[in-house]
Amino acid sequence: MKRSSSRRTVACRDAAKGLILDYCSNSSVHGVQYFGCRERSGCEKFWWFAVFLLSLGSCALLIEKTYLKWDQTPVIVSFNERATPVWQIPLPAVTICPQTKALTTKLNFSNDVGEFMQNHDISGEKMDTLLATLQLCDRNFHQVFFDPGVFPDKATNQSYASLIKDMPILTQENLGDCSIRSELTSCANLFSYSLTEEGVCVTFNGLSANELLRTENIQTEDSYLTSINKSTFWTQEDGYSQQATVRTYPYRSLGSGISAGISVTLQNHDFLLEYLCSGPNPGYKILLHSPVDYPHISNKFVRISRNREVAIAVKPQIITTSTGLRDYTPEGRQCFFNHERYLQFFREYTQNNCELECLTNFTLHYCGCVRFSMLRTPRTAVCETNQIMCMLKAEESLLEMDVVTQGNSEPNFRAKCNCLPACTSVQYDLEVTQTELEWYRYWETFAEDLSKLEGTQMARLGVYYKESQFITSRRSELYGLTDFLANCGGLLGLCMGVSLLSLVELLYFCLVRPVVLWRNQKTVVQVKNKDEAPEKVLLAKSGP
């Protein structure tokens, strides 16, 4: 038995050696044929074996780097091959907020603040109006003039939002001539009200609350948006559908220049204005944003002074994402599709909406309440005026959080918000020009009685696309699976002369060839046993 087992081991070893020599002699991989060549000396074989290992190691290292690049940076942002006409995208939403925060007919802000600081005694309703106005004053007012911590809580049950809405500075009646694509129209048809941190503002081309907000999660005591227009044939990701017409909402431009954009006249009166709360420039703040963005004026705005005409030429910067990236993780492609990221208060995901919700949640975490203009649930408390500095500190802390927590283990609330850009996003580059508006001289030419316009201040705003076409950017795969395999094949061919058939060849000699040899050997043994059997029988008969 031991001799039979030893013989079988030797036979297997010889068979394996023969198989390896057979592979080396017939392999298409460069250098392998020298391993089993009987004419080569041991030194030559060692040389070729060392070169083969060096090539194999270099190839493996290069393939590893290619894989890491494919895995860690799968996305490249490039310019689209074709220009996009501006009629394929909507005009930007335009939100206009007045700098003046209090009308003298509603509140003598300077006198009432001074009276409170001296006597701390103002009637309840008047005090609530003053407290609501203080919520709109800029940071410098609270830091330089008064500490808001000295003010009491609101005395009545009326909300701050409703108090502010009761004394609007800029109404649809304050908007003069409005036109879109050179067609005069009622400003009430173009603009709706929106509630922002600057108070009640007017917005053009914004979505309605039912389309932009998750109204089922938001308190219903105060409305945030009053627009009733529906974007039936447009979405941020897909653009306008084929059923869209020229007048489809949101409105779009048909070309470049002011004649294809919108214009609006803003007017106010000197005797209605108050300067202490908002500073020496009682003009307007203008925010241009996507129709799916909730207006947040503090982000970036253009300031318009009185008696000035301002023209804003817009150049859109749009980034889209190829369908090939949908199978990647959001972290891999560095963006969210609308269905991938749930926001508590918004139906439409954008980076601005996400950051606004993040600020709301952090303010609630930091102060135990939120600003009157922030979206909130029915059970969330609204911060009192004496908590203004806490709200401002919360906003400042959130902005600093990425820098402060860098390199340490402190929790980063901002990072948890995970506000990546939307996979289809739009930003606007603005080119602002302004000139003096001599509207009074213009009206004098009509020889009308201008006494009724005494003390009136006007400003004019125009918004339009600078060019009729623009180049979009596009996220796409830097390396797809096909590209990765092609790169690996190129490296294998460069370093070792290996192709796909070489791998098939290796599998053949490792799997198929041994089985074939084993079956052939088994057949030979069976035939040999049959040939030896009669001889044994004859020997048995010839015995004594």
C-alpha positions in Angstrom: 0.0 0.0 0.0 2.8 2.4 0.8 4.5 1.6 -2.4 1.3 2.2 -4.4 0.7 5.5 -2.6 4.3 6.6 -3.2 4.0 5.6 -6.9 0.7 7.6 -7.2 2.4 10.7 -5.6 5.3 10.5 -8.0 2.9 10.1 -11.0 0.9 13.2 -9.9 4.1 15.2 -9.5 5.3 14.2 -12.9 1.9 15.0 -14.4 1.8 18.4 -12.8 5.4 19.1 -13.9 4.5 18.0 -17.4 1.4 20.2 -17.4 3.5 23.3 -16.3 6.1 22.6 -18.9 3.4 22.2 -21.5 1.9 25.6 -20.5 5.2 27.4 -20.5 6.0 26.0 -24.0 2.7 27.1 -25.4 1.7 30.2 -23.4 1.2 33.5 -25.2 2.3 35.5 -22.1 5.6 37.2 -22.8 8.6 35.6 -21.2 6.8 32.5 -19.8 8.0 30.2 -22.6 11.6 30.7 -21.3 10.7 29.1 -17.9 10.4 25.5 -19.3 12.8 25.7 -22.2 15.4 22.8 -21.7 18.0 24.7 -23.8 18.1 27.6 -21.3 20.5 27.6 -18.4 19.4 28.0 -14.8 20.8 31.5 -14.8 18.7 32.5 -17.9 15.6 31.0 -16.4 16.2 32.9 -13.1 16.6 36.2 -15.1 13.4 35.7 -17.0 11.5 34.7 -13.9 12.8 37.9 -12.1 11.8 40.1 -15.0 8.4 38.4 -15.1 7.8 39.1 -11.4 8.9 42.7 -11.8 6.5 43.2 -14.7 3.7 41.5 -12.8 4.2 43.7 -9.7 4.4 46.9 -11.8 1.2 45.9 -13.6 -0.6 45.1 -10.3 0.5 48.5 -8.9 -0.8 50.4 -11.9 -4.1 48.5 -11.9 -4.5 49.3 -8.2 -4.0 53.1 -8.9 -6.5 52.9 -11.8 -9.0 51.1 -9.6 -8.6 53.8 -6.8 -9.2 56.5 -9.4 -12.3 54.7 -10.6 -13.6 54.1 -7.1 -12.8 57.5 -5.5 -13.2 60.0 -8.3 -15.7 58.5 -10.7 -17.2 61.8 -11.8 -15.8 64.5 -14.1 -17.5 67.8 -14.8 -17.2 69.0 -18.4 -18.8 71.4 -20.7 -21.7 70.3 -22.9 -20.9 69.9 -26.6 -23.9 72.1 -27.7 -25.2 75.5 -26.5 -28.6 75.6 -24.8 -31.1 78.3 -25.8 -32.5 80.4 -23.0 -36.1 79.5 -23.8 -35.4 76.0 -22.5 -35.0 77.3 -18.9 -37.2 79.7 -16.9 -36.4 83.2 -16.0 -34.9 83.5 -12.6 -37.2 84.1 -9.7 -36.9 87.7 -8.5 -37.6 88.5 -4.8 -37.8 92.2 -3.9 -37.6 93.3 -0.2 -37.8 96.9 1.1 -35.0 98.2 3.3 -37.4 100.3 5.3 -38.9 98.2 8.0 -41.5 100.5 9.5 -44.1 102.9 8.1 -44.5 106.1 10.1 -48.3 105.8 9.7 -48.2 102.5 11.6 -45.3 103.1 14.0 -43.1 105.9 15.0 -40.2 103.6 15.5 -37.6 106.0 16.8 -39.9 107.7 19.3 -41.4 104.4 20.6 -38.0 102.8 21.0 -36.7 105.8 22.9 -39.9 105.9 25.1 -39.5 102.2 26.0 -35.8 102.7 26.9 -36.7 105.6 29.2 -40.0 104.4 30.8 -40.3 100.7 29.9 -44.0 101.4 29.6 -45.8 101.0 26.3 -49.3 99.6 25.7 -49.6 96.0 24.8 -50.7 96.2 21.1 -48.2 99.0 20.4 -45.5 97.1 22.2 -46.1 94.0 20.1 -45.9 96.0 16.9 -42.6 97.5 18.1 -41.3 94.0 19.0 -42.2 92.7 15.6 -40.4 95.5 13.8 -37.3 94.9 16.0 -37.2 91.4 14.5 -36.5 93.0 11.1 -33.7 95.3 12.1 -30.2 94.5 10.9 -27.4 93.1 13.1 -25.7 96.5 13.5 -28.8 98.0 15.1 -28.8 95.4 17.9 -25.1 95.4 18.4 -24.6 99.2 18.4 -27.8 100.8 19.7 -29.8 98.5 21.9 -29.5 95.1 23.6 -32.6 93.2 22.5 -32.4 91.2 25.8 -34.0 94.1 27.7 -37.3 93.8 25.7 -40.2 91.8 27.1 -42.0 88.9 25.5 -44.9 89.6 23.2 -48.0 90.5 25.2 -50.8 89.3 22.8 -51.5 86.0 21.1 -51.0 87.5 17.6 -48.0 85.9 15.9 -44.9 88.0 14.8 -45.6 87.0 11.2 -49.1 88.4 11.3 -48.0 91.5 13.0 -45.4 92.1 10.2 -48.0 91.4 7.5 -50.3 94.0 9.1 -47.7 96.8 8.2 -46.4 95.9 4.8 -43.9 98.3 3.3 -43.9 97.0 -0.3 -47.2 95.9 -1.7 -48.5 95.1 -5.1 -49.9 98.6 -5.1 -46.4 100.1 -4.6 -45.3 98.4 -7.8 -45.7 100.7 -10.7 -45.4 99.6 -14.3 -44.6 95.9 -14.8 -43.8 94.3 -18.1 -42.6 90.8 -19.3 -41.2 90.3 -22.7 -42.1 94.0 -23.5 -45.8 93.4 -22.7 -47.3 95.6 -20.1 -49.3 93.7 -17.5 -50.6 94.0 -14.0 -48.0 93.6 -11.3 -50.5 91.6 -9.3 -50.4 88.9 -12.0 -46.6 88.7 -11.9 -45.7 89.1 -8.2 -46.9 87.3 -5.1 -46.0 87.7 -1.4 -43.3 85.7 0.4 -42.3 85.8 4.0 -38.6 86.1 4.6 -36.2 87.2 7.3 -36.5 90.7 5.8 -40.2 90.8 6.3 -42.9 90.6 3.7 -41.4 90.6 0.2 -42.7 90.2 -3.3 -41.6 87.4 -5.6 -41.8 86.9 -9.4 -41.7 83.4 -10.9 -41.6 81.5 -7.7 -43.4 78.2 -7.1 -46.6 78.0 -5.0 -46.5 76.7 -1.5 -48.3 73.4 -2.5 -45.5 72.7 -5.0 -42.5 73.9 -3.1 -43.3 73.1 0.5 -44.5 70.0 2.4 -47.6 71.8 3.7 -48.7 68.8 5.7 -45.6 69.2 8.0 -45.9 73.0 8.4 -48.0 75.1 10.7 -51.0 76.7 9.1 -51.4 79.8 11.3 -49.2 82.0 9.0 -48.7 81.6 5.3 -45.2 81.7 3.8 -46.0 82.0 0.1 -49.1 83.3 -1.7 -48.4 82.3 -5.2 -51.1 80.2 -6.8 -49.4 79.6 -10.2 -48.7 75.9 -11.0 -45.7 74.6 -12.9 -47.6 71.9 -14.6 -45.2 71.4 -17.5 -41.9 72.1 -15.9 -39.5 70.5 -13.3 -36.0 71.4 -12.2 -34.5 68.1 -13.4 -36.4 67.5 -16.6 -37.1 71.1 -17.8 -40.1 72.0 -19.9 -42.2 69.2 -21.3 -43.3 69.1 -24.9 -46.8 70.3 -23.9 -45.4 73.6 -22.6 -46.3 76.8 -24.4 -44.8 80.2 -24.5 -47.0 81.3 -21.5 -46.3 78.2 -19.4 -45.4 78.9 -15.8 -42.7 79.5 -14.6 -42.3 82.2 -17.2 -39.4 82.0 -19.6 -37.5 84.3 -21.9 -37.5 83.9 -25.6 -34.2 85.6 -26.2 -31.6 88.0 -24.8 -31.9 91.7 -23.8 -34.4 93.7 -21.7 -37.1 93.3 -24.3 -37.2 89.6 -23.6 -37.0 90.0 -19.8 -39.0 91.7 -17.1 -39.0 95.2 -15.7 -40.8 96.8 -12.8 -41.1 100.3 -11.3 -40.8 100.6 -7.5 -42.2 103.7 -5.7 -42.5 105.0 -2.2 -42.9 108.2 -0.2 -40.5 110.1 2.0 -43.0 110.8 4.8 -43.6 107.0 5.2 -40.0 106.0 5.6 -38.1 105.3 8.8 -34.3 105.1 9.0 -33.2 104.0 12.4 -33.9 100.3 12.1 -32.5 99.6 8.6 -29.9 102.3 8.2 -29.4 105.2 5.8 -30.3 103.5 2.6 -34.1 103.1 2.3 -33.9 101.2 -1.0 -34.5 97.6 -1.8 -32.7 94.3 -1.7 -33.1 92.1 -4.8 -32.5 88.4 -4.8 -32.3 86.3 -8.0 -32.8 82.6 -7.3 -34.1 79.4 -8.9 -37.9 79.0 -8.9 -37.5 75.9 -6.7 -35.4 77.8 -4.1 -37.2 79.4 -1.1 -36.0 83.0 -0.9 -33.3 83.6 1.7 -32.2 87.2 1.3 -29.2 87.0 3.6 -27.3 84.7 1.2 -26.6 87.2 -1.6 -28.5 90.2 -2.9 -28.3 93.3 -5.1 -29.0 96.6 -3.5 -31.1 99.2 -5.3 -31.2 102.8 -4.1 -34.0 105.2 -4.7 -34.1 107.3 -7.9 -31.9 104.7 -9.7 -32.5 102.5 -12.7 -30.8 99.2 -12.3 -30.3 96.6 -15.1 -29.3 93.1 -14.2 -27.9 91.0 -17.1 -28.0 87.4 -16.1 -25.8 84.6 -17.2 -27.0 81.2 -16.0 -24.6 78.5 -14.8 -26.4 75.1 -15.0 -24.9 71.7 -14.0 -26.8 68.6 -15.1 -26.0 64.9 -14.4 -25.9 62.0 -16.9 -28.2 59.1 -16.4 -25.1 56.8 -16.1 -24.4 58.3 -12.7 -27.8 57.3 -11.2 -26.4 54.0 -10.0 -23.6 55.7 -8.1 -24.0 56.7 -4.5 -24.7 60.4 -3.8 -21.4 60.7 -2.0 -19.6 59.2 -5.1 -21.2 61.6 -7.6 -21.4 64.5 -5.0 -25.0 65.4 -5.7 -28.6 64.4 -4.9 -31.4 63.6 -7.2 -34.7 65.0 -6.0 -36.0 61.6 -4.8 -32.9 60.7 -2.9 -32.8 63.4 -0.2 -35.9 63.9 1.9 -36.4 67.4 3.4 -38.9 67.9 6.2 -40.3 71.2 4.9 -39.5 71.1 1.1 -40.8 69.0 -1.7 -38.0 70.2 -4.0 -34.4 69.4 -3.0 -31.8 72.1 -3.7 -28.7 72.9 -1.8 -30.2 76.3 -0.7 -33.4 74.7 0.6 -31.3 72.1 2.5 -29.1 74.7 4.1 -32.1 76.8 5.1 -33.7 73.8 6.8 -30.4 73.0 8.4 -30.2 76.5 9.8 -33.8 76.2 11.1 -33.0 72.9 12.9 -29.8 74.2 14.3 -31.5 77.4 15.6 -34.1 75.2 17.2 -31.4 73.1 18.8 -29.4 76.2 19.9 -32.1 78.5 21.1 -35.1 76.2 21.6 -37.1 78.3 19.1 -36.9 79.5 15.5 -37.2 82.8 13.7 -40.7 84.0 12.7 -39.8 83.6 9.0 -38.5 80.0 9.3 -40.6 77.0 8.3 -41.7 75.2 11.4 -44.1 72.5 12.7 -47.2 73.5 14.6 -45.5 72.6 18.0 -42.3 74.6 17.3 -41.9 77.8 19.3 -41.1 81.2 17.6 -38.3 83.1 19.2 -39.1 86.3 21.0 -37.5 89.6 20.2 -35.3 89.3 23.3 -33.8 86.1 21.8 -32.5 87.8 18.6 -28.9 87.6 19.6 -29.3 83.9 20.2 -30.6 83.5 16.7 -27.8 85.5 15.2 -25.2 83.6 17.3 -26.7 80.3 16.0 -26.3 81.4 12.4 -22.7 82.5 13.0 -21.9 79.2 14.9 -23.3 77.1 12.1 -21.2 78.9 9.5 -18.0 78.5 11.6 -18.7 74.8 12.4 -16.7 73.2 9.5 -13.6 75.2 10.5 -14.0 74.9 14.3 -14.5 71.1 14.3 -11.9 70.4 11.7 -9.4 67.8 13.0 -11.2 67.1 16.3 -13.9 64.8 17.5 -16.5 67.5 18.3 -19.9 66.9 16.7 -20.5 68.8 13.5 -24.2 69.7 13.0 -23.5 71.2 9.6 -21.9 68.0 8.3 -24.9 66.0 9.5 -27.1 68.1 7.4 -25.3 66.7 4.3 -26.4 69.4 2.0 -24.8 68.3 -1.3 -25.7 70.2 -4.5 -28.7 69.0 -6.4 -27.8 66.9 -9.5 -29.5 69.5 -11.6 -28.7 72.9 -10.2 -28.6 76.5 -11.4 -26.7 79.5 -10.3 -26.8 83.0 -11.8 -23.8 85.2 -12.6 -25.0 88.9 -12.5 -23.8 91.9 -14.4 -25.3 95.0 -12.7 -25.4 98.4 -14.3 -27.2 101.4 -12.9 -27.8 105.0 -13.7 -29.7 107.9 -12.3 -33.5 107.8 -12.9 -34.8 111.3 -13.6 -38.4 110.3 -13.5 -39.5 113.7 -12.3 -38.3 115.4 -15.4 -39.9 112.8 -17.5 -43.3 113.5 -15.9 -42.8 117.2 -16.3 -42.9 116.8 -20.1 -46.5 115.8 -19.8 -47.3 119.2 -18.3 -49.4 117.6 -15.5 -49.8 118.7 -11.9 -46.9 117.1 -10.1 -47.8 118.3 -6.6 -49.4 115.0 -5.8 -46.1 113.3 -6.5 -44.1 115.5 -4.2 -42.0 113.4 -1.8 -42.4 110.3 -4.0 -39.3 108.3 -4.7 -39.0 105.8 -7.6 -36.6 103.1 -8.8 -36.7 100.9 -11.8 -35.5 97.3 -12.2 -34.9 95.3 -15.3 -33.8 91.6 -15.3 -32.9 89.8 -18.5 -30.6 87.2 -20.0 -27.3 88.5 -21.3 -27.1 86.1 -24.2 -29.6 84.0 -26.1 -27.6 80.8 -25.6 -25.3 79.5 -22.9 -23.1 76.5 -22.3 -24.1 74.1 -19.6 -21.8 71.8 -17.5 -22.4 68.1 -17.1 -21.4 65.5 -14.6 -20.5 62.3 -16.3 -18.5 59.1 -15.6 -14.8 59.6 -15.6 -14.3 55.9 -15.8 -17.2 53.5 -16.5 -16.9 49.8 -16.2 -15.9 49.5 -19.9 -13.3 52.2 -19.5 -11.9 50.5 -16.4 -11.6 47.1 -18.1 -10.0 48.7 -21.2 -7.4 50.5 -19.0 -6.7 47.2 -17.2 -6.3 45.4 -20.5 -4.0 48.1 -21.8 -1.8 47.8 -18.7 -1.7 44.0 -18.9 -0.8 44.2 -22.6 1.9 46.8 -22.0 3.6 45.0 -19.1 3.1 41.4 -19.9 1.5 41.0 -23.3 -1.6 39.6 -21.8 -5.0 39.6 -23.5 -8.4 38.1 -22.7 -7.4 35.0 -24.6 -4.3 34.7 -22.4 -6.5 34.5 -19.3 -8.7 31.9 -21.1 -5.6 30.0 -21.9 -4.5 30.0 -18.2 -7.9 28.8 -17.1 -7.7 26.0 -19.8 -4.4 24.7 -18.4 -5.6 25.0 -14.8 -9.0 23.4 -15.2 -9.7 21.8 -18.5 -6.4 20.3 -19.4 -5.9 18.4 -16.1 -9.3 16.8 -16.4 -8.6 15.7 -20.0 -5.2 14.2 -19.0 -6.8 12.4 -16.1 -9.5 10.9 -18.2 -7.0 9.8 -20.9 -4.8 8.2 -18.2 -7.8 6.3 -16.8 -8.7 5.0 -20.2 -5.1 3.7 -20.8 -5.1 1.9 -17.4 -8.4 0.2 -18.1 -7.2 -1.0 -21.6 -4.0 -2.2 -20.0 -5.9 -4.2 -17.4 -8.0 -5.9 -20.1 -4.9 -6.9 -22.0 -3.3 -8.5 -19.0 -6.3 -10.6 -17.8 -6.0 -13.5 -20.4 -2.3 -13.9 -19.8 -3.0 -14.5 -16.1 -5.6 -17.1 -16.9 -3.3 -19.0 -19.2 -0.6 -19.1 -16.6 -3.0 -20.5 -14.1 -3.9 -23.4 -16.4 -0.3 -24.3 -17.1 0.5 -24.8 -13.5 1.2 -28.3 -11.9 
